[in-house]
Amino acid sequence: MRTLRGYVREAQTGSALPGVTVSIANLGLGTITDMNGYYSIALPGRPFVKIAFSFIGYKTESMATDITSNVDLNIEMQPQNTTLKEVVVKSQSGTSGKISESVQMSSVSVPIQQIKEIPTLLGEKDIIKTLQLMPGVQKGAEGSTGMYVRGGGPDQNLILLDDAPIYNTSHLFGFFSLFNGDAIKSVNLTKGGFAAHQGGRLSSIIEMEMKDGDQHKLHGEGGIGLISSRFTLDGPIKKGKSSFLVSGRRTYADLVLSPFISEMKNNTGYFYDLNLKASFDVTPDDYVSISAYTGNDHFKYKTNSKLSNESGSLNWGNTAATLRWKHRFNPGLSLTTSAVYSQYRSLARMNRDLVNDEETTTYHLNNQSDIRDLIFKSDLTWIPSAQHVIKTGITATSHLFTPSSKTTVGTQNDPIIGNAVQLNGTEGAVYVEDTYSPIPALRINAGLRVSGFQGESKTYVQPEPRLAIAYTMPRNWAVKASYASMSQYVHLLTNSGIGLPTDLWVPASDHIAPQFSQQVALGVAKDMRSGLSFTAEGFYKTMDHMVAYKEGASSLSFGTANAGNWANQITQGKGWSYGAEFLLQKKPDVLRAGQDIPSRGRSSNLTNSILAKNSGLAMTAATTFRW
């Protein structure tokens, strides 16, 4: 067996091109490049091959040659600047770019360029709100960035930014998400048919990758909106070898209005976020990246009246950093290792003074939720033959939780004292999976993930088998089926109906069992000559040990025996969901970086999402500039 491998990059910037179709027409083989622009194909049989690299928006690179041994072939693709009236793309049999030839189901990739073009509130482009338009995804309260995927709760979605988990995705009480589209390269939502390397939540996994900077030229981009401004700068550190990216965003209403409105000193707020990334091509076989994110919301208020006075402050934010190393041992063997730090913190403090018969009673609230993760993960990919792609890996996470919720009634001079305690937990998982193609028409992904959690005094271990099957039929039809079991060891206690950051993250413990789900899905997919692709899926999901407050309970309760004592107010139950989803998707004539336009539609038990090319007028209150 011989292996053809290499990197595909943009010729002008040197940045990696993910999603490039690499096809070998005379052998009926194909693949697509990963997030780093890397591809690898096992070549059986004849040494003569016809290779083509194609990507919408770029000139197709093709060649014919004899390959008698393992070969490294790196390609630089030139942008296609010519405007064409019509483009017809015909895929060779075996090319994995077809949806009917992929074993994956229940997954949607959302192009960043199209996210920027969807009109949103006050001109702020929002990745999470775009995902809420996908089939099977239901948004929460109006203005909220929370998502309910196939009947699951907001805490059942694992959101990863360069492998770092993000626990709270909202700015401005849920009206905007914290992900800056100028700094994100790709977004992928998986809501079923999970592979063994995916785990940690019951309902969905959202994987986001930050952009690499331009290795050849300095670039800048910015925007001015009604509530915030943003700026992005990227360029080479060492030309052709390394790059950097800096992207920031901040509100400025507090800075602009405070000098003119005296009340703004007591009632003000702002949010900011900052993305940083540095990428290094250390050797042809070694790629290293360092990425970081930090963001915070701060609000304070004060009101006065004859009967009551109220004041308070709210702070919440995320910090994350990832060090990633990818190494290729040989053409069919590669290792990706990541060290991750993630922290979420929130603090809400409120005082209310009620005046009655010249006596003042003060109500205190102190609500705190901190979670810190230290994560190590390593994933090995082995391609022993053209029929097998084997992946195995290990993940270890050290959790530190600090939940606290205290509500008291006292006098004005009573201090605000919380009941914060530190809870430690260690979560781990090992997995192995194989994507096996015994015949060209049949693809099977089978795997086993074994996850576990060690709390203060109790250990949980849960096997999670996974299976996905896709069979390609004539006329580009495919039938797909999948089964996946998932476990979740962290839980979110939500105060229903309250749009404040007063929810608590807590771990599994002696009294709180891990959540567990099983999901089966069956569907069909078809690729059409017109460029349309169609998928229809039905699913059924059961969920055990779902966590919630008892009826009538809340971490904000006053004057009861359990006031503020979250540990005594928890109950667990069962849930189930089922439904059908339809998606009709068409690629527009011209798309930047070869991305697909996202679907539009509402989600429910029966979801119809019909895709059409955007047309009409859209008004946004923002100005963008770039050089």
C-alpha positions in Angstrom: 0.0 0.0 0.0 1.1 3.5 -0.9 0.0 6.8 0.7 -0.5 10.2 -0.8 -0.6 13.0 1.8 0.1 16.7 2.2 -1.2 20.1 3.0 -3.4 22.4 0.8 -2.9 26.1 1.4 -4.0 29.4 -0.3 -1.2 30.6 -2.5 -1.5 34.3 -1.6 -1.7 34.0 2.2 -0.3 30.6 3.0 -3.4 29.9 5.2 -4.7 26.3 5.4 -7.8 25.5 3.3 -10.1 23.0 5.0 -12.8 21.2 3.0 -10.8 21.0 -0.3 -12.0 18.0 -2.3 -9.1 15.7 -3.2 -10.1 13.1 -5.8 -8.4 10.3 -7.7 -10.7 9.7 -10.6 -9.2 6.6 -12.1 -9.3 4.7 -8.8 -12.6 6.1 -7.5 -11.1 7.5 -4.3 -11.4 10.8 -2.6 -11.2 12.7 0.6 -11.4 16.3 1.9 -8.8 18.3 3.8 -9.2 18.7 7.6 -9.1 21.9 9.7 -5.4 22.2 9.1 -5.6 21.7 5.3 -4.2 18.2 5.7 -5.2 15.2 3.6 -4.1 11.5 3.4 -5.3 8.8 0.9 -4.3 5.2 0.8 -3.6 4.0 -2.8 -4.1 0.4 -3.6 -3.6 -1.2 -7.0 -2.2 0.6 -10.1 0.6 3.1 -9.7 -0.8 5.6 -12.3 -3.2 8.1 -10.7 -5.1 11.2 -11.8 -5.3 13.7 -8.9 -7.5 16.7 -8.7 -7.8 19.4 -6.0 -11.0 21.4 -6.2 -12.5 24.1 -4.1 -15.2 26.6 -5.0 -13.6 30.0 -5.5 -10.2 28.6 -6.5 -8.7 27.2 -9.6 -8.7 23.4 -9.8 -5.3 21.8 -9.6 -4.9 18.5 -11.4 -2.1 16.2 -12.5 -1.5 12.7 -13.6 1.6 10.7 -12.5 2.9 7.3 -11.3 3.2 6.9 -7.5 5.2 3.9 -6.5 5.9 4.8 -2.9 4.7 7.1 -0.2 4.5 10.7 -1.4 4.2 14.1 0.2 2.4 16.4 -2.1 1.7 20.0 -0.8 -0.5 22.2 -3.0 -1.0 26.0 -3.1 -4.3 26.9 -4.7 -4.8 30.2 -6.6 -8.0 32.2 -6.1 -10.4 32.1 -9.1 -11.0 35.8 -9.9 -13.0 35.3 -13.0 -16.8 35.8 -12.7 -18.6 32.9 -14.4 -22.2 32.9 -15.6 -22.7 29.3 -14.7 -20.6 26.7 -12.9 -21.3 23.0 -13.2 -19.4 20.7 -10.8 -19.5 17.0 -11.5 -18.2 14.7 -8.8 -16.4 11.5 -9.6 -17.7 8.3 -8.0 -16.1 7.7 -4.7 -15.4 11.3 -3.9 -16.3 11.9 -0.3 -17.7 15.4 -0.9 -21.1 14.0 -1.6 -23.5 13.8 1.3 -24.8 10.5 0.0 -21.3 9.0 0.3 -20.6 10.1 3.9 -21.3 7.9 6.8 -21.9 10.9 9.1 -25.6 11.9 9.7 -27.3 14.5 11.8 -24.5 17.0 11.3 -24.5 20.5 9.8 -21.5 22.7 8.8 -22.2 26.4 9.0 -20.1 28.7 6.8 -18.8 31.9 8.5 -19.4 34.0 5.4 -23.1 33.2 5.3 -23.3 33.9 9.1 -22.1 37.4 8.4 -24.7 37.9 5.7 -27.7 37.0 7.8 -29.5 40.1 9.2 -29.4 40.1 13.0 -30.3 42.4 15.9 -28.5 45.8 15.8 -26.2 44.5 13.1 -24.3 42.1 15.4 -23.6 38.9 13.5 -24.3 35.9 15.8 -23.1 32.3 15.3 -25.4 30.8 18.0 -28.5 32.5 16.6 -27.6 31.2 13.2 -27.4 27.7 14.6 -30.9 28.2 16.0 -32.2 28.3 12.4 -30.9 24.7 11.8 -33.3 21.7 11.7 -33.8 20.1 15.0 -32.6 23.2 17.0 -35.1 25.3 18.9 -34.2 28.6 20.5 -35.2 29.4 24.1 -36.7 32.7 25.3 -36.8 35.6 22.9 -33.3 37.2 22.7 -31.7 34.2 24.3 -28.6 32.4 23.0 -29.5 29.1 24.6 -30.4 26.2 22.4 -32.6 23.1 22.7 -31.4 20.4 20.4 -33.7 17.5 19.7 -35.5 18.0 23.0 -32.4 18.4 25.2 -31.7 21.3 27.6 -29.2 24.2 27.1 -26.6 22.4 29.4 -26.7 19.3 27.1 -24.8 21.1 24.4 -21.0 20.9 24.4 -19.6 24.0 22.8 -15.9 23.8 22.0 -13.6 26.7 20.8 -10.3 25.1 19.7 -11.1 22.1 22.0 -11.8 24.4 25.0 -15.3 24.0 26.5 -17.3 27.3 26.8 -19.9 27.1 29.6 -21.8 30.4 29.0 -22.2 31.7 25.4 -24.1 35.0 26.0 -23.4 38.7 26.2 -25.9 41.3 27.3 -28.2 38.9 29.1 -28.5 36.5 26.2 -29.1 39.0 23.3 -25.7 38.3 21.7 -23.3 35.4 21.7 -19.7 35.8 22.7 -18.3 34.3 19.4 -16.8 37.0 17.1 -17.3 35.8 13.5 -14.2 37.7 12.4 -12.0 35.3 14.5 -13.8 32.0 13.6 -12.8 29.8 10.7 -15.4 27.0 10.9 -18.5 25.9 12.8 -19.9 22.3 12.9 -23.0 21.2 14.7 -23.5 17.5 15.4 -26.9 16.5 17.0 -26.9 12.8 16.5 -24.9 9.9 15.0 -22.0 10.8 17.3 -18.7 9.1 16.6 -16.7 7.5 19.5 -14.3 10.4 19.6 -17.2 12.8 20.5 -18.7 12.9 24.0 -19.4 14.8 27.2 -23.0 16.0 26.5 -26.3 14.4 25.7 -27.8 16.5 22.8 -25.2 18.2 20.6 -21.5 19.0 20.1 -20.7 22.4 18.5 -17.0 22.5 17.3 -15.6 25.9 16.4 -12.1 26.5 15.1 -10.3 29.9 15.2 -8.7 31.3 12.1 -5.0 31.1 11.4 -3.4 34.3 10.5 -2.0 35.1 7.0 1.6 33.8 6.7 2.5 36.3 4.0 0.8 39.7 4.4 -0.6 41.9 7.1 -4.4 42.3 7.1 -6.9 44.3 9.1 -10.6 44.4 9.4 -13.0 46.3 11.6 -16.6 47.3 12.1 -18.6 50.0 14.0 -22.1 49.2 15.2 -24.8 50.7 17.4 -23.7 48.9 20.5 -20.2 47.7 19.9 -17.1 48.0 17.7 -14.7 45.2 16.6 -11.3 45.0 15.1 -9.2 42.1 13.7 -5.5 42.1 12.8 -3.5 39.2 11.4 -0.3 38.6 9.6 3.0 36.7 9.5 5.4 36.2 12.4 8.0 34.6 10.2 6.9 34.8 6.6 5.8 31.5 5.2 6.3 29.7 8.5 4.1 31.2 11.2 1.3 33.7 11.8 -0.7 35.6 14.4 -4.3 36.8 14.8 -5.8 39.3 17.2 -9.5 40.0 17.2 -11.4 42.1 19.8 -14.8 43.5 20.4 -16.3 45.9 23.0 -19.4 47.9 23.8 -18.9 51.6 24.2 -22.2 53.0 25.4 -20.8 53.3 28.9 -17.8 55.3 27.7 -19.8 57.6 25.4 -22.8 58.4 27.6 -21.3 58.5 31.1 -19.8 62.0 30.7 -23.2 63.4 29.7 -25.7 61.4 31.8 -25.1 61.5 35.5 -27.3 58.4 36.1 -25.0 56.3 34.0 -22.5 56.3 36.9 -24.9 54.1 38.9 -26.5 52.3 36.1 -24.0 51.1 33.5 -22.7 48.1 31.8 -20.4 46.8 29.1 -19.0 43.6 27.6 -15.9 42.7 25.7 -14.1 39.7 24.2 -10.7 39.1 22.8 -9.4 36.3 20.6 -5.7 35.5 20.1 -4.0 32.8 18.1 -0.4 32.0 16.9 0.3 29.2 14.4 3.7 27.6 13.6 4.7 25.2 10.8 7.6 23.8 12.8 8.6 21.1 10.3 6.7 19.5 7.4 5.4 17.0 9.9 4.8 19.2 12.9 2.1 21.9 13.3 1.8 23.9 16.6 -0.9 26.4 17.5 -1.6 28.5 20.6 -5.0 30.1 20.9 -6.7 32.0 23.7 -10.1 33.7 24.4 -11.2 36.0 27.2 -14.5 37.8 27.6 -16.5 39.5 30.3 -19.8 41.2 31.0 -20.2 43.7 33.8 -23.4 45.5 34.9 -24.3 47.6 37.9 -27.5 49.4 38.8 -29.1 51.5 41.6 -32.7 52.6 42.0 -34.3 54.8 44.7 -37.9 55.3 45.7 -39.9 56.3 48.8 -40.7 52.7 49.6 -37.6 50.8 48.5 -34.0 51.1 47.4 -32.3 48.5 45.3 -28.7 48.1 44.1 -26.6 45.3 42.6 -23.9 44.2 40.3 -23.6 41.3 37.9 -20.4 39.9 36.4 -19.8 36.9 34.2 -17.2 35.8 31.7 -15.1 33.0 30.2 -11.4 32.4 29.8 -9.9 29.7 27.6 -6.6 28.7 26.2 -5.4 25.8 24.0 -2.0 24.5 23.1 -2.2 22.0 20.2 0.5 19.9 18.5 -0.1 17.8 15.4 2.6 15.3 14.4 2.7 12.9 11.4 4.8 9.8 12.1 4.3 8.4 8.6 1.8 8.8 5.7 -0.8 6.7 7.5 -0.2 7.7 11.1 -0.7 11.0 12.8 -1.2 12.2 16.4 -2.9 15.4 17.7 -2.3 16.4 21.3 -3.9 19.3 23.1 -3.5 20.9 26.5 -6.6 23.1 27.4 -7.5 25.5 30.2 -11.1 26.8 30.6 -12.8 28.8 33.3 -16.3 30.3 33.6 -17.2 32.6 36.5 -20.3 34.5 37.4 -21.2 36.6 40.4 -24.5 38.3 41.1 -25.0 40.5 44.2 -28.2 42.4 44.9 -29.5 44.3 47.9 -33.1 45.5 48.3 -34.2 47.8 51.2 -37.9 48.0 52.0 -39.0 50.8 54.2 -42.1 50.2 56.5 -43.0 52.5 59.4 -39.5 54.0 59.5 -38.0 50.5 59.8 -35.8 49.2 57.0 -35.6 45.5 56.1 -32.8 44.5 53.8 -32.8 41.4 51.4 -29.4 40.1 50.3 -28.6 37.9 47.4 -25.2 36.4 46.7 -25.1 34.0 43.8 -21.7 32.6 42.5 -20.9 29.9 40.0 -17.3 29.1 39.0 -16.0 26.2 37.1 -12.4 25.6 36.1 -11.2 22.8 33.8 -7.7 21.5 33.1 -7.8 19.2 30.1 -5.4 16.9 28.3 -6.4 15.0 25.2 -4.6 13.0 22.6 -6.0 11.5 19.4 -4.3 9.0 17.1 -5.4 8.4 13.5 -4.2 5.4 11.6 -5.0 4.5 8.0 -3.8 0.9 7.6 -5.5 0.4 4.2 -7.9 2.0 1.8 -10.8 0.3 3.6 -10.0 1.4 7.2 -9.6 4.6 9.0 -8.9 3.9 12.7 -9.0 6.5 15.4 -8.2 6.1 19.1 -7.6 8.5 21.9 -7.8 9.5 25.5 -9.2 12.6 27.3 -8.6 13.6 31.0 -10.3 16.6 32.7 -9.8 18.0 36.2 -12.8 20.0 37.3 -13.0 22.5 40.1 -16.6 23.7 40.9 -17.4 26.6 43.3 -21.2 26.9 43.4 -22.8 29.2 45.9 -26.3 30.7 46.3 -27.3 32.6 49.5 -30.4 34.6 50.1 -30.9 36.3 53.5 -33.1 38.8 55.2 -31.5 41.1 57.7 -30.6 44.7 58.5 -28.7 47.1 56.4 -25.5 46.4 58.3 -25.6 42.6 57.9 -22.8 41.4 55.6 -23.5 39.4 52.4 -22.1 35.9 53.2 -22.2 33.1 50.6 -22.1 29.4 51.1 -19.4 28.6 48.5 -17.7 25.3 48.7 -15.1 23.8 46.4 -16.1 20.6 44.7 -13.4 18.6 42.8 -14.0 16.0 40.1 -12.0 14.1 37.5 -13.5 13.1 34.2 -11.9 10.8 31.7 -12.6 8.8 28.6 -10.9 6.4 26.2 -12.2 5.5 22.8 -11.5 3.5 19.6 -13.4 3.7 16.3 -13.1 2.3 12.8 -14.6 3.7 9.6 -14.7 0.5 7.5 -15.7 0.3 3.8 -15.9 -3.4 2.8 -17.4 -2.4 -0.6 -17.5 1.1 -2.3 -21.3 1.4 -1.6 -21.1 0.6 2.1 -19.5 2.6 4.9 -19.6 1.6 8.6 -18.4 3.6 11.6 -18.3 1.5 14.7 -16.7 2.5 18.0 -16.7 2.3 21.8 -16.2 5.1 24.2 -15.7 4.4 27.9 -16.2 7.4 30.1 -15.9 7.9 33.8 -16.1 10.4 36.6 -14.5 10.4 40.1 -16.3 12.7 42.5 -15.6 13.4 46.2 -16.4 9.8 47.2 -18.1 8.0 44.4 -16.9 6.8 41.0 -19.1 6.4 37.9 -18.0 4.4 34.8 -20.2 4.3 31.7 -19.6 2.4 28.3 -20.9 4.3 25.3 -21.2 2.2 22.1 -21.6 4.0 18.8 -22.6 2.7 15.3 -23.4 4.5 12.0 -24.1 2.8 8.7 -24.5 4.4 5.2 -25.4 2.5 2.0 -25.2 4.3 -1.3 -27.7 3.3 -3.9 -28.1 4.2 -7.6 -28.9 7.8 -8.6 -27.0 9.2 -5.7 -29.4 8.0 -3.0 -28.2 6.8 0.4 -29.9 5.2 3.4 -28.3 6.0 6.8 -28.8 4.7 10.3 -27.1 5.4 13.6 -27.1 4.6 17.3 -25.3 6.5 20.0 -25.3 6.5 23.8 -23.9 9.5 25.6 -23.1 10.4 29.2 -22.9 13.8 31.0 -21.2 14.4 34.3 -21.8 18.2 34.7 -25.2 19.7 35.3 -26.8 23.2 35.1 -29.3 24.2 37.7 -31.5 26.9 36.1 -33.8 29.4 37.7 -36.7 29.2 35.2 -38.0 32.5 33.8 -35.0 34.6 35.0 -32.8 36.1 32.4 -29.9 36.7 34.8 -26.6 34.8 35.1 -27.7 33.1 38.3 -27.6 29.5 37.2 -25.2 27.1 38.9 -22.9 24.5 37.4 -22.6 21.4 39.7 -20.9 18.0 39.2 -22.2 14.5 39.5 -22.0 13.4 43.2 -23.2 10.8 45.6 -26.7 12.3 45.4 -26.7 13.5 41.7 -26.2 10.7 39.2 -24.7 11.4 35.7 -27.2 12.1 32.9 -27.4 9.4 30.2 -29.1 9.3 26.8 -29.6 6.8 24.0 -30.5 8.0 20.5 -31.4 6.1 17.3 -31.8 7.8 13.9 -32.8 6.7 10.4 -32.7 8.8 7.3 -32.1 9.2 3.6 -29.9 11.5 1.6 -29.7 12.4 -2.0 -27.3 14.5 -4.2 -28.9 16.1 -7.2 -27.3 17.2 -10.5 -28.6 20.8 -10.0 -26.4 21.1 -6.9 -29.2 20.5 -4.5 -28.8 18.0 -1.6 -31.7 16.6 0.3 -31.8 14.9 3.7 -34.7 13.5 5.7 -34.2 12.0 9.2 -36.3 10.6 12.0 -34.9 10.2 15.5 -36.0 8.9 18.9 -34.0 9.8 22.1 -34.4 8.8 25.7 -32.7 10.7 28.6 -32.2 9.6 32.2 -31.3 11.5 35.4 -32.1 14.9 34.0 -31.4 17.6 36.7 -33.7 20.4 37.7 -34.9 22.3 40.8 -37.9 20.8 42.6 -41.2 22.3 41.8 -41.4 25.8 43.3 -37.7 25.8 44.4 -35.1 28.2 43.3 -31.6 29.3 44.4 -33.2 32.8 44.8 -35.8 31.7 47.4 -36.3 33.9 50.5 -37.5 33.0 54.0 -37.6 29.2 53.8 -35.6 26.5 55.4 -33.9 25.7 52.1 -33.4 29.3 51.0 -30.3 29.4 48.8 -29.4 25.8 49.6 -29.3 24.4 46.1 -28.1 20.9 47.2 -31.5 20.2 49.0 -33.7 21.5 46.2 -32.6 19.2 43.3 -34.6 16.5 41.6 -33.8 14.1 38.7 -36.1 12.6 36.2 -36.5 11.1 32.7 -37.2 12.6 29.3 -37.7 11.5 25.8 -38.1 13.2 22.4 -38.7 12.1 18.9 -39.3 13.9 15.6 -38.5 14.3 11.9 -36.3 16.8 10.1 -36.0 17.8 6.5 -33.3 19.8 4.8 -33.1 20.9 1.2 -29.8 22.6 0.6 -28.4 24.3 -2.5 -25.0 25.8 -3.2 -25.1 29.3 -4.6 -23.2 30.1 -7.8 -20.4 31.9 -6.0 -19.3 31.3 -2.4 -16.3 32.6 -0.7 -13.8 29.9 0.3 -16.1 27.2 -1.1 -18.6 27.1 1.8 -22.2 26.0 1.7 -25.0 28.4 2.4 -26.8 27.6 5.8 -30.4 26.4 6.0 -33.2 28.5 7.3 -36.3 27.3 9.2 -37.8 26.7 12.6 -37.4 23.5 14.5 -40.0 21.4 16.2 -41.0 17.8 16.3 -41.6 18.0 12.6 -39.1 20.4 11.1 -39.1 21.6 7.5 -36.1 23.6 6.4 -36.1 24.7 2.7 -33.0 26.4 1.6 -33.1 29.2 -1.0 -30.5 31.7 -2.0 -30.9 34.9 0.0 -32.6 37.7 -1.8 -34.3 41.0 -0.9 -33.2 43.9 1.2 -31.5 43.7 4.6 -30.7 46.6 6.8 -28.1 46.5 9.5 -26.8 49.2 11.7 -23.1 48.6 11.3 -20.2 49.7 9.1 -17.3 47.4 8.2 -13.9 48.3 6.9 -10.9 46.2 6.0 -7.6 46.5 4.2 
